[in-house]
């Protein structure tokens, strides 16, 4: 059987073609992909031909936020969210419970592992998370960025009643606003240069929402989350943190470098934490959505079929909406 696949050949060069569908081997299931979210890291691949120290070596199917319906096998007919990270399970980090730090991880849409921008793929069954009937494929695809937000919140050690700030209000930043409030924290401040994202942060429940140039002087939060990937955002996150606070850096810089004023961070005695993807949080993400504690549906503003994937990537890169979704 052949099916459509969107493969990235170089910077700004994504091509849709028919390719044979790999049959599942023992331990795998065939998934008919329903929805793929375009992530900021996908845009690094598309706009720059790589991300961090990883570079595009051969044509790659990007996309790691995805969900679909299983055809055949033990989960036949079930809608599932696909965990894009395949950890080894036996290295020291995995055994310590830090699966996101596995040195042997294989990640969808990264390196040589093709991701979700295709009609069908075979994937390890143990990495497929069945969804409740109330969740469609688009909601299932949103669970991966929601998982990143949950993991960042965990790294922030956010306590009940804490004050937090979110600097960068793309989809992950907006979900951080939601999960922080669900955890009993007050989102005292949200910062973003784009007006439509500031409006979305207000809708998500942030109390004070401003552009970077309008950050109030007298604010001091317990935890600040930087979700923009720029030095300017890191600086704002540190500036609004109280002495002894935690600053969690979630964003991925384009040039693979982050710098900040050491004096400010040192005087405040900040704990600086770097977030990498997520740990094993899919079940929690599903429960949060199923129970109505987090709403992911409103974040999807643009939908495209697979044969218009170039338009989808261009729309995501323009950042005129929130989450761009491709529906193969």
Residue frames relative to the residue before (quaternion, step in Angstrom):
aa qw qx qy qz dx dy dz
X 1.0000 0.0000 0.0000 0.0000 0.00 0.00 0.00
X 0.2109 -0.7577 0.6056 0.1209 3.54 -1.05 0.85
X 0.0102 -0.7860 0.6181 -0.0045 3.58 -1.20 0.56
X 0.6061 -0.5852 0.4073 0.3526 3.55 -1.24 0.47
X 0.0548 -0.7734 0.6311 -0.0247 3.53 -1.09 0.92
X 0.2197 -0.7431 0.6162 0.1409 3.60 -1.02 0.83
X 0.0168 -0.8307 0.5541 -0.0511 3.57 -0.44 1.23
X 0.3503 -0.7370 0.5484 0.1827 3.56 -0.90 1.04
X 0.1751 -0.8152 0.5492 0.0569 3.58 -0.64 1.19
X 0.7810 -0.1251 0.1022 0.6032 3.58 1.18 -0.40
X 0.7457 -0.3738 0.2713 0.4802 3.57 -1.27 -0.01
X 0.8550 0.0531 -0.0770 0.5101 3.56 -0.69 1.11
X 0.6450 0.5204 -0.3001 0.4724 3.59 1.28 0.14
X 0.1626 0.7715 -0.5933 0.1621 3.56 -0.06 1.32
X 0.1000 -0.8155 0.5701 -0.0025 3.56 -0.82 1.03
X 0.2672 -0.7506 0.5874 0.1420 3.54 -1.03 0.89
X 0.1167 0.7840 -0.5961 0.1282 3.56 -0.80 1.05
X 0.5139 -0.6055 0.5025 0.3416 3.54 -1.32 0.28
X 0.0193 0.7836 -0.6200 0.0357 3.56 -0.98 0.93
X 0.5842 -0.5646 0.4273 0.3968 3.60 -1.15 0.46
X 0.3774 -0.7005 0.5600 0.2310 3.57 -1.08 0.76
X 0.3960 -0.7240 0.5153 0.2312 3.56 -0.73 1.09
X 0.4030 -0.7064 0.5263 0.2480 3.58 -0.88 0.92
X 0.5224 -0.6418 0.4471 0.3395 3.59 -0.99 0.71
X 0.3187 -0.6997 0.6061 0.2037 3.53 -1.14 0.76
X 0.7020 -0.4276 0.3101 0.4777 3.63 -1.18 0.15
X 0.7669 0.3062 -0.2583 0.5013 3.56 -0.86 1.00
X 0.6850 0.4325 -0.2761 0.5172 3.58 1.30 -0.08
X 0.1999 -0.7417 0.6234 0.1461 3.53 -1.37 0.29
X 0.4233 -0.6687 0.5465 0.2739 3.54 -1.21 0.57
X 0.1099 -0.8034 0.5850 0.0173 3.57 -0.76 1.10
X 0.2509 -0.7161 0.6325 0.1552 3.54 -0.97 0.95
X 0.3201 -0.7988 0.4809 0.1677 3.55 -0.31 1.30
X 0.2286 -0.7913 0.5585 0.0980 3.57 -0.85 1.06
X 0.8205 -0.0193 0.0778 0.5660 3.59 0.89 -0.88
X 0.0554 -0.7711 0.6343 0.0036 3.53 -1.11 0.85
X 0.2724 -0.7656 0.5623 0.1531 3.57 -0.71 1.06
X 0.3565 -0.7022 0.5708 0.2324 3.57 -1.07 0.76
X 0.1781 -0.8060 0.5627 0.0447 3.55 -0.62 1.21
X 0.6511 -0.5062 0.3911 0.4085 3.55 -1.25 0.34
X 0.6458 0.5103 -0.3326 0.4604 3.59 1.04 -0.68
X 0.5793 0.5472 -0.3769 0.4722 3.62 1.14 -0.51
X 0.6524 0.5186 -0.3151 0.4541 3.57 1.03 -0.78
X 0.5657 0.5568 -0.3894 0.4673 3.59 1.14 -0.51
X 0.6564 0.4967 -0.3103 0.4756 3.59 0.91 -0.92
X 0.7133 0.4735 -0.2649 0.4436 3.58 0.83 -1.01
X 0.7532 0.4088 -0.2162 0.4678 3.59 0.84 -0.96
X 0.8124 0.2847 -0.0985 0.4992 3.57 1.04 -0.84
X 0.4376 -0.7117 0.4498 0.3158 3.60 1.23 -0.23
X 0.7956 0.0991 -0.0876 0.5912 3.57 1.17 0.53
X 0.1952 -0.7497 0.6123 0.1579 3.53 -1.34 -0.05
X 0.8086 0.0433 -0.0770 0.5817 3.58 -0.68 1.07
X 0.7793 -0.2828 0.2269 0.5111 3.56 -0.80 -1.02
X 0.5523 0.5837 -0.4019 0.4391 3.60 1.28 0.15
X 0.0882 -0.8050 0.5866 0.0116 3.56 -0.82 1.04
X 0.5637 -0.6025 0.4509 0.3405 3.53 -1.21 0.60
X 0.1353 -0.8250 0.5469 0.0438 3.57 -0.51 1.21
X 0.7746 0.0023 0.0209 0.6321 3.56 1.18 -0.64
X 0.6911 -0.4811 0.3100 0.4414 3.62 -1.15 0.44
X 0.0956 -0.8277 0.5513 -0.0430 3.54 -0.76 1.15
X 0.3356 -0.6805 0.6103 0.2276 3.54 -1.16 0.71
X 0.1820 -0.7971 0.5674 0.0979 3.58 -0.46 1.18
X 0.5179 0.6389 -0.4736 0.3151 3.56 -1.31 -0.02
X 0.0875 0.8198 -0.5582 0.0930 3.59 -0.53 1.16
X 0.6157 0.4666 -0.3670 0.5182 3.60 1.27 0.16
X 0.3652 0.7683 -0.4567 0.2602 3.60 0.00 1.15
X 0.1096 -0.7620 0.6372 0.0360 3.47 -1.36 0.50
X 0.0598 0.8065 -0.5859 0.0511 3.54 -1.22 0.41
X 0.5288 -0.6045 0.4947 0.3319 3.52 -1.35 -0.28
X 0.4036 -0.7216 0.5156 0.2249 3.56 -0.88 1.00
X 0.1306 -0.7692 0.6219 0.0668 3.53 -1.03 0.85
X 0.8167 0.1164 -0.1399 0.5476 3.57 -0.40 1.29
X 0.7387 0.4275 -0.2967 0.4284 3.55 -1.29 0.25
X 0.7783 -0.3897 0.2342 0.4331 3.57 -1.30 -0.08
X 0.7351 0.3736 -0.2272 0.5180 3.63 1.15 -0.47
X 0.1997 0.8309 -0.5041 0.1248 3.58 1.22 0.39
X 0.8302 0.2043 -0.1772 0.4875 3.55 -0.86 1.05
X 0.5852 0.5854 -0.3793 0.4135 3.60 1.22 -0.15
X 0.3783 -0.6677 0.5893 0.2526 3.53 -1.14 0.74
X 0.0376 -0.8225 0.5663 -0.0374 3.57 -0.82 1.00
X 0.3355 -0.6443 0.6349 0.2633 3.50 -1.34 0.43
X 0.3118 -0.7682 0.5384 0.1509 3.55 -0.96 0.91
X 0.2945 -0.7234 0.5975 0.1815 3.57 -0.74 1.07
X 0.3098 -0.8006 0.4797 0.1815 3.62 -0.47 1.13
X 0.6771 0.4947 -0.2862 0.4636 3.60 1.22 -0.38
X 0.1083 -0.7843 0.6103 0.0272 3.55 -0.66 1.16
X 0.1025 -0.8215 0.5606 0.0213 3.56 -0.18 1.29
X 0.5931 -0.6278 0.3799 0.3312 3.56 -1.15 0.58
X 0.3626 -0.7744 0.4537 0.2511 3.59 1.10 -0.64
X 0.7756 0.3488 -0.1888 0.4910 3.61 1.20 -0.20
X 0.5251 0.6031 -0.4447 0.4035 3.62 1.19 0.00
X 0.7096 -0.4634 0.3074 0.4328 3.59 -1.25 0.30
X 0.6719 0.5002 -0.3181 0.4441 3.60 0.87 -0.87
X 0.6394 0.5104 -0.3315 0.4699 3.60 0.97 -0.79
X 0.6836 0.4900 -0.2925 0.4550 3.58 0.89 -0.91
X 0.6457 0.4999 -0.3138 0.4844 3.58 1.21 -0.47
X 0.5568 -0.6207 0.3845 0.3961 3.59 1.27 -0.18
X 0.5862 0.5445 -0.3804 0.4638 3.58 1.26 0.30
X 0.0676 -0.8517 0.5193 0.0208 3.56 0.55 1.19
X 0.6237 0.5605 -0.3424 0.4237 3.59 1.10 -0.62
X 0.6950 0.4367 -0.2675 0.5047 3.60 1.26 -0.27
X 0.2986 0.7782 -0.4995 0.2359 3.58 1.28 0.25
X 0.4103 -0.7323 0.4949 0.2246 3.56 -0.78 1.06
X 0.7270 0.4175 -0.2232 0.4974 3.59 1.21 -0.47
X 0.3264 0.7924 -0.4759 0.1977 3.59 1.26 0.19
X 0.1802 -0.7161 0.6630 0.1232 3.52 -1.23 0.69
X 0.0938 -0.8344 0.5428 -0.0154 3.57 -0.65 1.14
X 0.5065 -0.6710 0.4578 0.2893 3.56 -0.85 1.01
X 0.8337 0.1803 -0.1500 0.4999 3.55 -0.94 0.92
X 0.6735 0.4328 -0.2801 0.5298 3.58 1.20 0.45
X 0.8213 0.1642 -0.1343 0.5296 3.57 -0.97 0.82
X 0.7663 -0.3107 0.2555 0.5011 3.56 -0.64 -1.14
X 0.5697 0.5948 -0.3797 0.4213 3.60 1.26 0.14
X 0.3519 -0.7520 0.5196 0.2017 3.57 -0.52 1.16
X 0.3472 -0.7656 0.5188 0.1555 3.52 -1.09 0.87
X 0.8168 -0.3995 0.2268 0.3489 3.50 -1.31 -0.45
X 0.5506 0.6333 -0.4140 0.3527 3.64 1.15 -0.20
X 0.5473 0.5404 -0.4332 0.4699 3.52 0.48 1.33
X 0.6203 -0.5834 0.3766 0.3647 3.55 -1.22 0.38
X 0.8067 0.0678 -0.0042 0.5870 3.59 0.99 -0.78
X 0.1035 0.7636 -0.6373 0.0065 3.54 -1.25 0.47
X 0.3622 -0.6790 0.5907 0.2427 3.53 -1.31 0.45
X 0.0155 0.8122 -0.5766 0.0870 3.56 -0.84 1.04
X 0.6104 -0.5617 0.3882 0.4015 3.62 -1.05 0.63
X 0.5015 -0.6907 0.4360 0.2853 3.57 -0.76 1.07
X 0.6508 0.5340 -0.3307 0.4265 3.59 1.00 -0.73
X 0.6855 0.4526 -0.2834 0.4950 3.60 1.24 -0.25
X 0.5605 0.5503 -0.3964 0.4754 3.57 1.28 0.44
X 0.1721 -0.8083 0.5603 0.0563 3.57 -0.75 1.08
X 0.3590 -0.7513 0.5102 0.2154 3.61 -0.41 1.18
X 0.2875 -0.7773 0.5458 0.1231 3.52 -0.99 0.93
X 0.5332 -0.5995 0.4760 0.3603 3.58 -1.15 0.52
X 0.6586 -0.5392 0.3552 0.3865 3.57 -1.20 0.51
X 0.6212 0.5767 -0.3370 0.4099 3.59 1.17 -0.53
X 0.6985 0.4498 -0.2654 0.4892 3.60 1.23 -0.28
X 0.2612 -0.7552 0.5803 0.1572 3.57 -0.90 0.95
X 0.7483 -0.4154 0.2680 0.4423 3.56 -1.29 -0.02
X 0.6262 0.5361 -0.3440 0.4496 3.59 1.02 -0.73
X 0.6513 0.4908 -0.3133 0.4866 3.59 0.96 -0.84
X 0.6352 0.5342 -0.3297 0.4500 3.57 1.03 -0.75
X 0.6512 0.5072 -0.3162 0.4677 3.58 1.02 -0.77
X 0.6407 0.5393 -0.3235 0.4404 3.60 1.12 -0.61
X 0.5300 0.6540 -0.4121 0.3487 3.59 1.18 -0.27
X 0.6053 0.5574 -0.3752 0.4269 3.61 1.09 -0.53
X 0.6984 0.4079 -0.3041 0.5034 3.67 0.74 -0.80
X 0.5876 0.5424 -0.3823 0.4630 3.60 1.09 -0.54
X 0.6339 0.5332 -0.3276 0.4544 3.58 1.02 -0.75
X 0.6169 0.5269 -0.3432 0.4733 3.58 1.07 -0.71
X 0.6500 0.5092 -0.3158 0.4674 3.59 0.99 -0.83
X 0.6432 0.5147 -0.3241 0.4651 3.60 0.96 -0.82
X 0.6606 0.5044 -0.3107 0.4611 3.58 0.92 -0.89
X 0.6334 0.5176 -0.3318 0.4700 3.60 1.00 -0.78
X 0.6349 0.5216 -0.3297 0.4648 3.58 0.98 -0.81
X 0.6254 0.5305 -0.3312 0.4666 3.59 1.00 -0.81
X 0.6696 0.5019 -0.2994 0.4583 3.58 0.92 -0.90
X 0.6565 0.5292 -0.3058 0.4421 3.57 1.15 -0.61
X 0.2812 -0.7757 0.5166 0.2288 3.60 1.25 -0.26
X 0.1556 0.8289 -0.5184 0.1414 3.55 0.96 0.93
X 0.2326 -0.7930 0.5544 0.0986 3.55 -0.72 1.12
X 0.6476 -0.4971 0.4103 0.4063 3.55 -1.27 0.40
X 0.8215 0.2097 -0.1755 0.5003 3.56 -0.80 1.04
X 0.4469 0.6992 -0.4527 0.3262 3.59 1.25 0.05
X 0.3616 -0.6718 0.5963 0.2498 3.53 -1.36 0.36
X 0.0203 -0.8040 0.5941 -0.0138 3.57 -0.82 1.00
X 0.2238 -0.7295 0.6265 0.1589 3.52 -1.38 0.35
X 0.1528 -0.7543 0.6315 0.0945 3.55 -1.15 0.69
X 0.0942 -0.7999 0.5927 0.0063 3.56 -0.60 1.18
X 0.7318 0.2453 -0.2397 0.5889 3.54 -0.21 1.34
X 0.0038 0.8529 -0.5178 0.0658 3.58 -0.20 1.29
X 0.1800 0.7187 -0.6260 0.2434 3.50 0.66 1.23
X 0.7919 -0.3272 0.1937 0.4777 3.61 -1.23 -0.12
X 0.6796 0.4655 -0.3202 0.4680 3.64 0.86 -0.79
X 0.6363 0.5173 -0.3335 0.4650 3.59 0.98 -0.75
X 0.6557 0.5039 -0.3133 0.4669 3.58 0.98 -0.80
X 0.6611 0.4787 -0.3152 0.4841 3.58 1.01 -0.70
X 0.5786 0.5513 -0.3772 0.4680 3.58 1.16 -0.47
X 0.5973 0.5369 -0.3593 0.4753 3.58 1.06 -0.69
X 0.6900 0.4918 -0.2835 0.4491 3.58 0.87 -0.95
X 0.7155 0.4423 -0.2849 0.4597 3.61 0.78 -0.93
X 0.5954 0.5488 -0.3725 0.4532 3.61 1.09 -0.58
X 0.6652 0.4809 -0.3020 0.4848 3.58 0.95 -0.84
X 0.6368 0.5205 -0.3339 0.4605 3.59 1.02 -0.73
X 0.6809 0.4775 -0.2743 0.4829 3.58 1.18 -0.61
X 0.5986 -0.6109 0.3459 0.3859 3.57 1.26 0.12
X 0.5158 0.6159 -0.4308 0.4112 3.57 1.22 0.39
X 0.3762 -0.6736 0.5783 0.2651 3.54 -1.33 0.29
X 0.2707 -0.7290 0.6034 0.1767 3.57 -0.82 0.99
X 0.1831 -0.8442 0.4988 0.0711 3.52 0.11 1.36
X 0.8138 0.0664 0.0071 0.5773 3.58 1.12 -0.62
X 0.0007 0.7450 -0.6669 -0.0150 3.53 -1.14 0.79
X 0.1195 -0.8134 0.5693 0.0059 3.57 -0.91 0.96
X 0.2355 0.7447 -0.6066 0.1481 3.57 -0.96 0.88
X 0.4757 -0.6913 0.4602 0.2898 3.62 -1.00 0.72
X 0.6845 0.5012 -0.2875 0.4446 3.61 1.16 -0.51
X 0.4947 -0.6992 0.4259 0.2916 3.62 -0.69 1.05
X 0.6819 0.4852 -0.3227 0.4421 3.62 0.86 -0.83
X 0.6374 0.4945 -0.3413 0.4823 3.59 1.12 -0.50
X 0.6082 0.5275 -0.3602 0.4712 3.58 1.05 -0.59
X 0.6336 0.5148 -0.3297 0.4741 3.59 1.02 -0.78
X 0.6486 0.5098 -0.3192 0.4665 3.58 1.02 -0.77
X 0.6300 0.5300 -0.3370 0.4567 3.60 1.03 -0.73
X 0.6162 0.5218 -0.3413 0.4811 3.58 1.07 -0.66
X 0.6512 0.5099 -0.3117 0.4678 3.56 0.95 -0.87
X 0.6659 0.5116 -0.3031 0.4505 3.60 1.02 -0.79
X 0.6365 -0.5814 0.3116 0.3997 3.59 1.21 -0.33
X 0.4077 0.6901 -0.5012 0.3262 3.60 1.17 0.28
X 0.4569 -0.7244 0.4510 0.2514 3.60 -0.94 0.88
X 0.7762 0.1066 -0.0562 0.6189 3.59 0.92 -0.89
X 0.0244 -0.8013 0.5964 -0.0406 3.57 -0.70 1.11
X 0.0836 0.8192 -0.5547 0.1190 3.57 -0.62 1.14
X 0.5318 -0.5521 0.5243 0.3708 3.50 -1.40 0.16
X 0.6766 -0.5167 0.3205 0.4153 3.63 -1.14 0.47
X 0.6844 0.4919 -0.2979 0.4481 3.59 0.98 -0.74
X 0.7166 0.4372 -0.2461 0.4845 3.58 1.24 -0.27
X 0.3011 0.7656 -0.5188 0.2325 3.61 1.18 0.38
X 0.4305 -0.7185 0.4734 0.2727 3.61 -0.68 1.00
X 0.5301 -0.6523 0.4456 0.3080 3.55 -1.10 0.74
X 0.7670 0.3536 -0.1910 0.5002 3.56 0.86 -0.91
X 0.4534 0.6173 -0.5290 0.3655 3.53 0.13 1.30
X 0.0310 0.7981 -0.5968 0.0766 3.56 -0.94 0.87
X 0.0729 -0.8380 0.5408 -0.0042 3.57 -0.12 1.33
X 0.5827 -0.5987 0.4374 0.3327 3.51 -1.31 0.42
X 0.7833 0.0473 0.0022 0.6198 3.57 1.11 -0.76
X 0.0927 -0.7784 0.6192 0.0453 3.57 -0.96 0.91
X 0.1786 -0.7774 0.5983 0.0763 3.55 -0.91 0.99
X 0.1745 -0.7582 0.6224 0.0851 3.56 -0.80 1.08
X 0.0290 0.8271 -0.5550 0.0835 3.59 -0.56 1.18
X 0.5420 0.6370 -0.3863 0.3889 3.58 1.08 0.69
X 0.3782 -0.7575 0.4670 0.2553 3.60 1.12 -0.49
X 0.6251 0.5060 -0.3573 0.4749 3.60 1.15 0.52
X 0.5918 -0.5711 0.4306 0.3718 3.57 -1.18 0.54
X 0.6159 0.5556 -0.3517 0.4339 3.57 1.04 -0.73
X 0.6586 0.4997 -0.3083 0.4707 3.58 1.01 -0.80
X 0.6157 0.5321 -0.3424 0.4697 3.58 1.04 -0.75
X 0.6469 0.5282 -0.3139 0.4517 3.57 0.95 -0.89
X 0.6491 0.5032 -0.3188 0.4731 3.60 0.95 -0.85
X 0.6457 0.5320 -0.3255 0.4405 3.59 0.90 -0.93
X 0.6892 0.4635 -0.2832 0.4795 3.59 0.97 -0.82
X 0.6399 0.5432 -0.3307 0.4313 3.57 1.04 -0.73
X 0.7359 0.4097 -0.2427 0.4814 3.61 1.00 -0.75
X 0.5354 0.6214 -0.4074 0.4016 3.60 1.27 0.04
X 0.4426 -0.6629 0.5310 0.2875 3.57 -1.09 0.67
X 0.6467 -0.4723 0.4020 0.4440 3.57 -1.28 0.14
X 0.8083 0.2433 -0.2034 0.4960 3.56 -0.93 0.96
X 0.4710 0.6969 -0.4283 0.3303 3.61 1.27 0.07
X 0.4082 -0.6516 0.5688 0.2920 3.52 -1.41 0.01
X 0.1298 -0.7536 0.6401 0.0743 3.55 -1.08 0.84
X 0.1384 -0.8033 0.5781 0.0360 3.56 -0.54 1.22
X 0.1907 -0.7958 0.5701 0.0727 3.58 -0.59 1.19
X 0.0928 -0.8277 0.5532 -0.0165 3.55 -0.41 1.32
X 0.6390 0.5710 -0.3264 0.3988 3.59 1.04 -0.76
X 0.3280 -0.7304 0.5717 0.1795 3.56 -1.24 0.60
X 0.3124 -0.7799 0.5070 0.1925 3.64 -0.45 1.12
X 0.5736 -0.6274 0.4098 0.3308 3.56 -1.05 0.78
X 0.7630 0.3704 -0.2035 0.4891 3.60 0.97 -0.80
X 0.4867 -0.6990 0.4065 0.3307 3.59 1.29 0.32
X 0.6324 0.4732 -0.3504 0.5034 3.59 1.14 0.66
X 0.0547 -0.7611 0.6446 0.0484 3.55 -1.15 0.70
X 0.0453 0.7924 -0.6071 0.0385 3.58 -0.90 0.91
X 0.0157 0.7858 -0.6173 0.0365 3.55 -1.19 0.60
X 0.6215 -0.5456 0.4084 0.3863 3.53 -1.28 0.33
X 0.3610 -0.7707 0.4831 0.2058 3.58 -0.42 1.20
X 0.6056 0.5917 -0.3617 0.3902 3.58 1.04 -0.73
X 0.6546 0.5122 -0.3087 0.4624 3.57 0.92 -0.92
X 0.6929 0.4703 -0.2822 0.4681 3.59 0.82 -0.99
X 0.6623 0.5116 -0.3083 0.4524 3.59 1.01 -0.78
X 0.6628 0.5121 -0.3149 0.4464 3.58 0.88 -0.91
X 0.7092 0.4296 -0.2552 0.4973 3.55 1.06 -0.73
X 0.3477 -0.7548 0.4911 0.2612 3.59 1.21 -0.25
X 0.1864 0.8303 -0.5057 0.1421 3.56 1.03 0.81
X 0.2979 -0.6789 0.6342 0.2193 3.53 -1.25 0.58
X 0.1452 -0.8062 0.5723 0.0378 3.56 -0.56 1.22
X 0.0746 -0.8143 0.5751 -0.0245 3.56 -0.64 1.19
X 0.2426 -0.7581 0.5905 0.1334 3.56 -0.95 0.92
X 0.2522 -0.7731 0.5671 0.1309 3.57 -0.82 1.02
X 0.0571 -0.7708 0.6335 0.0364 3.56 -1.05 0.84
X 0.8393 -0.1749 0.0729 0.5097 3.53 -0.56 1.23
X 0.5602 -0.5767 0.4411 0.3989 3.60 -0.71 -1.02
X 0.4343 -0.6354 0.5537 0.3179 3.52 -1.31 0.28
X 0.7466 -0.3802 0.2764 0.4708 3.62 -1.21 -0.38
X 0.2393 0.8165 -0.4839 0.2046 3.58 0.35 1.25
X 0.3615 0.7609 -0.4870 0.2306 3.64 1.19 0.02
X 0.6585 0.4964 -0.3503 0.4442 3.67 0.78 -0.78
X 0.6456 0.5054 -0.3266 0.4702 3.60 1.00 -0.74
X 0.6337 0.5329 -0.3312 0.4525 3.58 0.96 -0.83
X 0.6484 0.5129 -0.3164 0.4652 3.59 0.93 -0.88
X 0.6714 0.5003 -0.3077 0.4519 3.61 0.89 -0.90
X 0.6328 0.5409 -0.3401 0.4374 3.60 0.97 -0.80
X 0.6863 0.4594 -0.2797 0.4896 3.57 0.95 -0.87
X 0.6584 0.5296 -0.3146 0.4326 3.59 0.88 -0.96
X 0.7276 0.4281 -0.2326 0.4829 3.59 1.02 -0.80
X 0.5151 -0.6799 0.3984 0.3371 3.57 1.26 0.02
X 0.4377 0.7041 -0.4577 0.3213 3.59 1.22 0.33
X 0.7553 0.1450 -0.0991 0.6314 3.57 1.26 -0.50
X 0.1973 -0.7698 0.5995 0.0960 3.56 -0.95 0.93
X 0.1155 -0.8154 0.5656 0.0437 3.58 -0.59 1.14
X 0.5291 0.6853 -0.4025 0.2974 3.59 1.16 -0.49
X 0.7005 0.5097 -0.2886 0.4078 3.60 0.88 -0.89
X 0.5885 0.6182 -0.3613 0.3755 3.58 1.22 -0.36
X 0.6312 0.5163 -0.3447 0.4650 3.61 1.15 -0.45
X 0.0800 -0.8354 0.5436 -0.0139 3.55 -0.49 1.25
X 0.7893 0.1999 -0.0953 0.5727 3.61 1.19 -0.45
X 0.0468 -0.7921 0.6086 0.0009 3.58 -0.99 0.90
X 0.0313 -0.7999 0.5986 -0.0298 3.54 -0.96 0.95
X 0.4460 -0.6332 0.5425 0.3253 3.59 -1.18 0.48
X 0.6898 -0.5049 0.3235 0.4056 3.57 -1.23 0.39
X 0.6760 0.5068 -0.3189 0.4294 3.61 0.96 -0.74
X 0.6908 0.3842 -0.2857 0.5418 3.59 1.32 0.04
X 0.2119 0.8288 -0.4961 0.1487 3.55 1.17 0.59
X 0.5968 0.5578 -0.3728 0.4402 3.62 1.07 -0.61
X 0.6448 0.5024 -0.3162 0.4815 3.58 1.03 -0.77
X 0.6300 0.5410 -0.3300 0.4488 3.56 1.02 -0.79
X 0.6759 0.4824 -0.2920 0.4745 3.58 0.91 -0.89
X 0.6397 0.5146 -0.3252 0.4692 3.58 1.02 -0.76
X 0.6479 0.5102 -0.3198 0.4665 3.59 1.00 -0.80
X 0.6549 0.4993 -0.3164 0.4709 3.58 0.98 -0.81
X 0.6523 0.5165 -0.3102 0.4598 3.57 1.00 -0.81
X 0.6538 0.5144 -0.3116 0.4592 3.61 1.08 -0.69
X 0.2281 -0.8223 0.4894 0.1797 3.59 1.30 -0.41
X 0.3061 0.7552 -0.5194 0.2574 3.56 0.92 0.92
X 0.7468 0.2834 -0.1855 0.5723 3.59 1.26 -0.34
X 0.5997 -0.5124 0.4258 0.4433 3.54 -1.11 -0.69
X 0.8194 -0.0758 0.0643 0.5646 3.63 -0.20 -1.18
X 0.2202 -0.7421 0.6240 0.1069 3.54 -0.97 1.01
X 0.1127 -0.8107 0.5744 0.0108 3.53 -0.80 1.07
X 0.1902 -0.7388 0.6352 0.1203 3.58 -1.07 0.84
X 0.1409 -0.8038 0.5768 0.0370 3.55 -0.86 1.03
X 0.2450 -0.8172 0.5042 0.1339 3.60 0.01 1.28
